[in-house]
Amino acid sequence: MRIITAFVLLVIILLPVHAQDTNETEENLDYLNINPKKNKTYGFSIGTQIGFIYGQAFEFVYPMYNDSSGRLLSELKYDMKPVLYFGLKADFGKINPLSAPGFFASLSFKAGIPGYSGTHENRDWLSSNNSELTNFSSHDNITKEMFIADLLLGASIPVKSLFYIKPFLSGSWMSFYFSGKNGYRTYDYENWEVIPFKGEVITYKQDWLLLAAGFLIGTDILHPLSFNISFKISPLAYCAATDHHIKKNYVYKDFTSFGFYLEPEANVSIFLKQFELSLNFAYKYIGRTEGETYIKENGETLYYLAPTKAGAGLSIIDTHFLFSVHF
């Protein structure tokens, strides 16, 4: 990881951004179907995107001492199956990335459309004698809010006029807010009797901060089609979360970190003059984070440190269309 990060920083610092683009003539620009301007080597684009998230967010409680003989004390799953969203994206970089080295930047923002998104399930393993399930509950899950913002900064390096490589650093912020309503519970100490719920039972909010290094490989040799794949990786996923158990009026605040984050992505685009239509597929995975939990009970004003540890995770597919205009 340190080697990848150091390499990206070295390339960005030493990159000959002002190198002479001897091969970047108007004919080179024509192949992009963008109106060429003399000596113009960089351009930017802005676009609208619409897509959906499909997957799950996770909340974990880790056992301490003899709380449970299992690996987890509790696991809560929040469905996003699916969550529709819309957003904006802006890019800046070389007009012809195959002509000469350069740099690039990309900024993206997505906002989810609130609505029903599957189920929320809660499982507990509260026995210190065995690892059998002791509690289970299920509710309708409503995604009330979803926001995702991504920033990429990196270098663009052509390879023999066939394809280009873009090492980069990325930063992402993601926020998800869920509400569990209605449903039922069933516990082993109540002989698994099914007890129904009515109304809102739980709310859960995750705020993620992700710092990662990565690379992109792309080609325009089949113009007007363009293809690229990219990969991000980091051990630096951080999550601040708030869990409100409404029936008991308990509020849990979790501050967890060092989850393993990876994100492979694939993109195909078609250029029509200065317009671009893209289809993008990405998979985001964040393994279990771990950290402290603070509890506030029964409407009290002060939080106290819980004896248990908390965690969070994520596993989602992100698919969208992007329509951009190049300038």
C-alpha positions as CSV (number, residue, x, y, z in Angstrom):
1,M,0.0,0.0,0.0
2,R,2.8,2.4,0.9
3,I,4.6,1.6,-2.3
4,I,1.5,2.4,-4.4
5,T,0.8,5.6,-2.6
6,A,4.5,6.8,-2.9
7,F,4.5,5.9,-6.6
8,V,1.3,7.9,-7.3
9,L,2.7,11.0,-5.4
10,L,6.0,10.7,-7.2
11,V,4.3,10.6,-10.6
12,I,2.1,13.5,-9.9
13,I,5.0,15.7,-8.6
14,L,7.5,14.8,-11.3
15,L,5.0,14.6,-14.2
16,P,6.1,16.8,-17.1
17,V,2.7,18.5,-17.4
18,H,4.2,21.2,-19.6
19,A,5.9,18.8,-21.9
20,Q,5.7,19.6,-25.7
21,D,2.7,17.8,-27.2
22,T,4.3,17.3,-30.6
23,N,1.9,14.7,-31.7
24,E,-1.2,16.6,-30.6
25,T,-2.2,18.2,-33.9
26,E,-5.7,19.1,-34.9
27,E,-6.0,15.6,-36.5
28,N,-5.3,14.0,-33.1
29,L,-8.1,16.1,-31.6
30,D,-10.4,15.3,-34.6
31,Y,-10.5,11.6,-33.7
32,L,-12.4,12.6,-30.5
33,N,-15.0,14.5,-32.5
34,I,-14.3,17.5,-30.3
35,N,-14.0,20.9,-32.1
36,P,-10.2,21.4,-32.0
37,K,-8.7,24.7,-30.8
38,K,-5.1,25.5,-31.7
39,N,-2.7,24.6,-28.8
40,K,-5.5,23.4,-26.6
41,T,-4.3,20.3,-24.8
42,Y,-6.6,20.3,-21.7
43,G,-10.4,20.4,-21.5
44,F,-13.2,19.7,-19.0
45,S,-16.6,18.1,-19.1
46,I,-19.7,18.3,-17.0
47,G,-22.5,15.7,-16.9
48,T,-25.6,14.4,-15.2
49,Q,-25.8,10.8,-14.0
50,I,-28.7,8.6,-13.0
51,G,-28.3,5.1,-11.5
52,F,-29.0,2.8,-8.6
53,I,-27.3,1.2,-5.6
54,Y,-27.9,-2.4,-4.9
55,G,-26.6,-4.2,-1.8
56,Q,-26.4,-3.9,2.0
57,A,-25.0,-1.8,4.8
58,F,-23.9,-3.7,8.0
59,E,-23.7,-2.8,11.7
60,F,-21.8,-5.1,14.1
61,V,-21.4,-5.5,17.8
62,Y,-18.4,-7.6,18.9
63,P,-18.5,-9.6,22.2
64,M,-16.3,-8.8,25.1
65,Y,-15.3,-11.2,27.9
66,N,-18.0,-13.9,28.1
67,D,-20.8,-12.1,26.4
68,S,-21.1,-14.7,23.6
69,S,-19.2,-17.7,22.4
70,G,-19.7,-16.6,18.8
71,R,-17.6,-14.2,16.7
72,L,-20.3,-11.5,16.9
73,L,-22.7,-10.4,19.6
74,S,-25.1,-8.7,17.1
75,E,-25.3,-8.3,13.3
76,L,-27.7,-5.8,11.7
77,K,-28.3,-5.7,7.9
78,Y,-29.9,-2.8,6.1
79,D,-31.0,-3.5,2.5
80,M,-30.5,-1.1,-0.4
81,K,-32.3,-3.2,-3.0
82,P,-32.3,-0.9,-4.8
83,V,-31.8,2.8,-4.1
84,L,-32.2,5.1,-7.1
85,Y,-30.1,8.2,-7.4
86,F,-29.2,11.2,-9.5
87,G,-26.1,13.3,-9.6
88,L,-23.5,15.4,-11.3
89,K,-20.0,14.8,-12.4
90,A,-17.2,17.1,-13.6
91,D,-13.8,16.0,-15.2
92,F,-10.7,17.9,-16.2
93,G,-7.7,16.5,-18.1
94,K,-6.0,15.9,-21.4
95,I,-8.2,16.1,-24.4
96,N,-6.2,13.3,-26.0
97,P,-4.7,11.1,-23.2
98,L,-2.8,9.0,-25.8
99,S,-0.7,11.9,-27.0
100,A,1.5,12.9,-24.0
101,P,1.6,12.7,-20.2
102,G,-0.6,15.0,-18.2
103,F,-2.7,15.2,-15.1
104,F,-6.5,14.9,-14.4
105,A,-9.1,15.6,-11.8
106,S,-12.6,14.2,-11.3
107,L,-15.4,15.3,-8.9
108,S,-18.7,13.4,-8.6
109,F,-21.8,13.8,-6.4
110,K,-24.9,11.5,-6.0
111,A,-28.1,11.9,-4.1
112,G,-30.5,9.0,-3.4
113,I,-34.2,9.1,-3.8
114,P,-35.9,8.2,-0.5
115,G,-38.1,5.1,-0.5
116,Y,-38.6,1.4,0.5
117,S,-35.4,-0.5,-0.2
118,G,-35.9,-4.0,1.2
119,T,-35.6,-5.4,4.8
120,H,-33.7,-4.7,7.9
121,E,-32.7,-7.8,9.9
122,N,-31.2,-8.0,13.4
123,R,-29.5,-11.2,14.7
124,D,-28.1,-11.7,18.2
125,W,-25.9,-14.4,19.7
126,L,-26.2,-13.8,23.4
127,S,-25.3,-17.2,24.8
128,S,-22.0,-17.7,26.4
129,N,-22.5,-21.5,26.3
130,N,-22.9,-21.9,22.5
131,S,-22.9,-20.0,19.2
132,E,-26.6,-20.6,18.4
133,L,-28.8,-17.7,17.4
134,T,-30.8,-16.3,20.3
135,N,-32.7,-13.3,18.9
136,F,-34.0,-12.3,15.5
137,S,-36.1,-9.4,14.2
138,S,-37.1,-8.2,10.7
139,H,-38.6,-4.9,9.6
140,D,-39.3,-3.0,6.4
141,N,-36.2,-0.9,5.5
142,I,-36.6,2.6,4.2
143,T,-33.6,4.5,2.9
144,K,-34.4,8.0,4.0
145,E,-31.1,9.6,2.8
146,M,-28.1,8.6,0.6
147,F,-25.3,10.9,-0.5
148,I,-22.0,10.0,-2.1
149,A,-19.2,12.4,-3.1
150,D,-15.9,11.3,-4.8
151,L,-12.8,13.2,-5.7
152,L,-9.9,11.8,-7.8
153,L,-6.5,13.5,-8.5
154,G,-3.9,11.8,-10.6
155,A,-1.6,11.5,-13.6
156,S,-2.3,10.3,-17.2
157,I,0.5,8.3,-18.9
158,P,0.1,7.0,-22.5
159,V,1.6,3.7,-23.4
160,K,2.7,3.4,-27.1
161,S,-0.4,5.2,-28.4
162,L,-2.5,2.2,-27.6
163,F,-3.8,2.8,-24.1
164,Y,-3.2,5.0,-21.1
165,I,-2.6,4.4,-17.4
166,K,-3.9,6.8,-14.7
167,P,-2.5,6.3,-11.2
168,F,-4.5,8.4,-8.7
169,L,-5.4,9.2,-5.1
170,S,-9.1,9.3,-4.2
171,G,-11.2,10.6,-1.3
172,S,-14.9,9.7,-0.8
173,W,-17.6,10.6,1.6
174,M,-20.7,8.4,1.8
175,S,-23.8,9.0,4.0
176,F,-26.7,6.5,4.5
177,Y,-29.7,7.0,6.7
178,F,-32.1,4.1,7.3
179,S,-35.4,3.6,9.1
180,G,-36.8,0.2,10.1
181,K,-40.6,0.0,10.4
182,N,-43.3,-2.6,11.3
183,G,-42.1,-6.2,11.1
184,Y,-41.7,-8.7,13.9
185,R,-39.3,-10.2,16.5
186,T,-38.8,-13.7,17.8
187,Y,-36.5,-14.7,20.7
188,D,-35.4,-18.0,22.0
189,Y,-36.2,-17.2,25.7
190,E,-39.8,-16.5,24.5
191,N,-39.9,-19.9,22.8
192,W,-39.5,-18.2,19.4
193,E,-43.0,-16.7,19.7
194,V,-43.5,-14.1,16.9
195,I,-44.3,-10.6,18.2
196,P,-45.4,-8.1,15.6
197,F,-44.3,-4.4,15.5
198,K,-46.2,-1.4,14.3
199,G,-44.6,1.9,13.4
200,E,-40.9,3.0,13.4
201,V,-38.6,0.7,15.4
202,I,-35.1,1.8,14.6
203,T,-33.0,4.4,12.7
204,Y,-29.4,4.0,11.7
205,K,-27.1,6.5,10.0
206,Q,-23.6,5.8,8.6
207,D,-21.1,8.4,7.5
208,W,-18.1,7.0,5.7
209,L,-14.7,8.6,4.9
210,L,-12.5,6.7,2.5
211,L,-9.0,7.6,1.4
212,A,-7.5,5.3,-1.2
213,A,-4.9,4.8,-4.0
214,G,-5.7,3.3,-7.3
215,F,-5.1,3.1,-11.0
216,L,-7.2,3.3,-14.2
217,I,-6.4,1.6,-17.6
218,G,-8.2,2.9,-20.7
219,T,-8.1,3.0,-24.5
220,D,-9.8,5.0,-27.3
221,I,-8.4,2.9,-30.2
222,L,-12.0,1.8,-31.1
223,H,-13.2,5.4,-31.3
224,P,-16.0,6.6,-31.0
225,L,-16.1,3.9,-28.3
226,S,-13.9,4.3,-25.2
227,F,-13.2,1.6,-22.5
228,N,-11.6,1.7,-19.1
229,I,-11.3,-0.3,-15.9
230,S,-10.1,1.0,-12.6
231,F,-9.3,-0.3,-9.1
232,K,-9.1,1.4,-5.7
233,I,-7.8,-0.2,-2.5
234,S,-7.2,1.1,1.1
235,P,-7.1,-0.1,4.7
236,L,-8.2,3.4,5.8
237,A,-12.0,3.2,5.8
238,Y,-13.5,5.2,8.7
239,C,-17.2,5.2,9.8
240,A,-19.1,7.3,12.3
241,A,-22.6,5.8,12.9
242,T,-25.7,6.5,15.1
243,D,-28.2,3.8,16.0
244,H,-31.4,4.8,17.7
245,H,-33.5,1.9,19.2
246,I,-36.8,3.8,19.4
247,K,-38.9,1.4,21.5
248,K,-36.3,1.3,24.2
249,N,-35.1,4.9,23.6
250,Y,-31.4,3.9,23.5
251,V,-29.0,5.8,21.2
252,Y,-25.6,4.2,20.2
253,K,-22.8,6.3,18.7
254,D,-20.1,4.2,17.0
255,F,-16.7,5.5,15.9
256,T,-14.9,2.8,13.9
257,S,-12.0,2.6,11.5
258,F,-9.4,0.5,9.6
259,G,-11.9,-1.4,7.5
260,F,-10.5,-2.9,4.3
261,Y,-11.9,-1.1,1.3
262,L,-11.7,-2.1,-2.4
263,E,-13.6,-1.0,-5.5
264,P,-13.2,-2.4,-9.0
265,E,-15.0,-0.4,-11.7
266,A,-15.6,-0.7,-15.5
267,N,-16.8,1.9,-17.9
268,V,-17.8,2.1,-21.6
269,S,-18.4,5.4,-23.4
270,I,-19.5,6.6,-26.8
271,F,-18.5,10.0,-28.2
272,L,-20.8,12.0,-30.5
273,K,-19.2,15.3,-31.3
274,Q,-18.6,17.0,-27.9
275,F,-21.2,14.8,-26.2
276,E,-20.4,11.6,-24.3
277,L,-22.7,8.8,-23.1
278,S,-21.3,6.4,-20.6
279,L,-22.4,3.2,-18.8
280,N,-20.5,2.5,-15.5
281,F,-20.4,-0.6,-13.2
282,A,-18.7,-0.5,-9.8
283,Y,-18.6,-2.7,-6.7
284,K,-17.8,-1.2,-3.3
285,Y,-16.7,-3.5,-0.5
286,I,-15.7,-2.4,3.0
287,G,-14.8,-5.1,5.5
288,R,-15.6,-4.9,9.2
289,T,-14.3,-1.8,10.9
290,E,-13.9,-1.8,14.7
291,G,-14.0,0.9,17.4
292,E,-15.7,2.4,20.4
293,T,-19.5,2.7,21.2
294,Y,-21.1,5.3,23.4
295,I,-24.6,4.9,24.8
296,K,-27.3,7.3,25.9
297,E,-30.3,5.7,27.7
298,N,-33.9,6.7,28.2
299,G,-33.6,10.3,27.0
300,E,-30.6,11.1,29.2
301,T,-28.3,13.9,28.0
302,L,-24.9,12.2,28.6
303,Y,-23.3,9.3,26.7
304,Y,-21.2,6.7,28.5
305,L,-18.6,4.3,27.0
306,A,-20.0,0.9,26.3
307,P,-18.0,-2.2,27.3
308,T,-18.6,-3.8,23.9
309,K,-16.9,-2.8,20.6
310,A,-18.7,-1.7,17.4
311,G,-18.2,-2.2,13.7
312,A,-19.6,-1.3,10.3
313,G,-19.4,-2.7,6.8
314,L,-20.7,-2.2,3.3
315,S,-21.3,-4.3,0.1
316,I,-23.0,-2.6,-2.8
317,I,-23.1,-2.5,-6.6
318,D,-23.2,0.9,-8.2
319,T,-24.5,1.2,-11.8
320,H,-25.2,4.4,-13.6
321,F,-25.6,6.2,-16.9
322,L,-23.7,9.5,-17.4
323,F,-24.4,12.1,-20.1
324,S,-21.6,14.6,-20.4
325,V,-20.7,17.7,-22.5
326,H,-17.1,18.4,-23.3
327,F,-15.6,21.9,-23.5
